[in-house]
Amino acid sequence: MTVSPAVPTDRYVPPRGWYKRNEIRVTPWLFLAPGILFFLFYVIFPVFQSFNLSLYKWDGLGEAEYVGLRNYQELATDRAFETSLWNNLKWLLLYLLAIPAGLFIALFLNQTVTGIRLYKSLFFFPFVISQVVVGLVFTWFYDPTFGLLNTILGWFGAGPIAVLGDPTLATYGIIAAGLWPQTAYCMILYLTGLNAVDPEQVEAARLDGAKGWRMLWYVIIPQLKPATFIAFVVTIIGALRSFDLISIMTNGGPFGSTRVLSFYMFEKALSEYGFRMGYGAAIAVVLFLIMLLFIAYFLWSMWREERGR
Amino acid sequence: MFPTPIAKTSRTWQLTYQGLLPFALIMWLLPLIAVALFSIKPAVDFTQANYWGLPSAFAGFENYGKVFLESQMPRYLLNSLLITIPTVIGAVALSAMTGFALGIYRFRGNLLIFFLFVAGNFVPFQILMVPVRDLTRDLGLYNTKTGLVLFHVAFQTGFCTLFMRNFIRALPYELIEAARVEGVAEWRIFWYVVLPLMKPAIAALAVLIFTFIWNDYFWAVVLTQGAESQPVTAGITSFNAQYRAAYHLMSAGSIVAALPPVAMFFLMQKHFIAGLTLGAVK
């Protein structure tokens, strides 16, 4: 506040309001406010609410009953939970194949021939389609009576295999379907990365006699590090978020063999298996803690880069 | 350039490569080509087990006509649009502001807030599911498009802020300083100096968010229930239940559901790829 002078002077000083004086300090907070509020209410608070909820027994309607860590104790002996956890591990490991596969296709397509742009876009195609449609497409692809897979196997006298009906194969079948769009994503990351590879270094290495695998390993891949980092981040997140494909292709079956944590949580909390919100929240907490390892690693890498500037 | 440019290699390899390209593409898109083929076959082909032969007649118009005229599909498509477009506008607007604040100003907690947005963006959906569903119900927005839009805007703000902030960081800071020396108000700097420079980032995010939201399935199932509010990803499952075993119609339906983001991608390819690579790999 400006205090008006006791003695009126004839020189008029335009009042500088509080806002004007603090403009640089206040403006960022004004700009941040709506975004932060939305984010707090829909993302940050719910994370903590879920932590809290996992200590209760609640059907979503009536009174919630405090049960302490009993939900977690139940998890320890829950066979379905164990299956889900193992499947999550399979997803994590096998999904990473998308990274070398994407690199391979990117190397294959990194040429300048007529129509290559169209080829690149068409190879990228699967990523743009919703996972629901990818799921449907692959369900039909695997179908034992008319699926293309078994038709092709039939030519070689093999099959038919009911990929999604076999408890030992089903998860791998779904992961293969998931790898299709994910590989496309990694491919596009590497294609952009390859564009930025320093041609002089490549020429210099060629003069030194490097070629083929050695060139790829010692000269190209180190330069693709930023692309690899992003590919790693999005692939890990994609693997842990897998839900759509499982829900569409097998709905957790056969005999619950394709459940992963994200799907099992949904099943416990919202489907006909009963509205066990607290137990579902406990599963979600476990999933979150696994993800937290990776989030911490990502943030740490980003932080190092920020300080490096 | 790596690998060795094709023009500098032997004639045989050049020819092999040219032949390999279309073959590899067909193999890659085989499951999709199969569905496209199914969608133009008449029903009779399926009853006669003529799955992979040539269609006995072209029934494309008939099948797609049925999808558009005799099912709830147009309604689901409209819902998807009414969910996706407001989300894109909301998320881009909010993140242009947060990105501006985090990218231009130096203040305590800047990096902390930035990392909060980034971390939130990586969180598994399931940990938000029960609380967000309750919140939406308390607001009286369960099973409405608005409820879905509000959540999507909030969640996407995380990713968009990451993108916008990094983009703004790369802008020449002298421009802002020059404007300040001229005595331009801060909000005017945002509106007249920074925003016009952000057009490429806004375009990239808009296309990307459009695709993400159009393809969302999880939240559609959690927050909505019926044909009056469900988007096409959730609607396709009820559509398939309606036409069980009518593979020609289910295929046509799937293609219709998948098409809008595909069209968006082909129209705005450059922006789309810039968005996907987070602007980090230039």
Interface residues (C-beta under 8 A of the other chain):
Chain A: E23 I24 R25 T27 P28 W29 F31 L32 P34 G35 I36 F38 F39 F41 Y42 V43 I44 F45 P46 V47 Q49 S50 L53 G60 L107 F108 N110 Q111 T112 V113 I116 Y119 S121 L122 F123 F124 F125 P126 V128 I129 S130 Q131 V132 V133 L136 V137 F138 W140 F141 F146 L148 T151 W180 Y185 I188 L189 T192 G193 L194 A196 V197 P199 V202 K211 M215 L216 V219 I220 P226 A227 I230 V233 I237 L240 R241 F243 D244 S247 I248 L261 S262 M265 F266 A269 L270 M277 G280 A281 I283 A284 V285 L287 F288 M291 F294 I295 F298 L299 M302 W303 E306
Chain B: M1 F2 P3 T4 P5 I6 A7 Y17 Q18 L21 A24 L25 W28 L29 L30 P31 L32 A34 V35 F38 A49 Y51 W52 L94 S95 M97 T98 F100 A101 L102 I104 Y105 F107 N110 L111 I113 F115 L116 F117 V118 A119 G120 F122 V123 P124 F125 Q126 I127 L128 M129 V130 P131 V132 L135 L150 F151 V153 A154 F155 T157 G158 T161 A185 E186 W187 F190 T211 W214 N215 Y217 F218 V221 V222 T233 I236 T237 N240 Y247 M250 S251 S254 I255 A257 A258 P261 V262 M264 F265 F266 Q269 I273 L276 T277 L278 A280 V281 K282
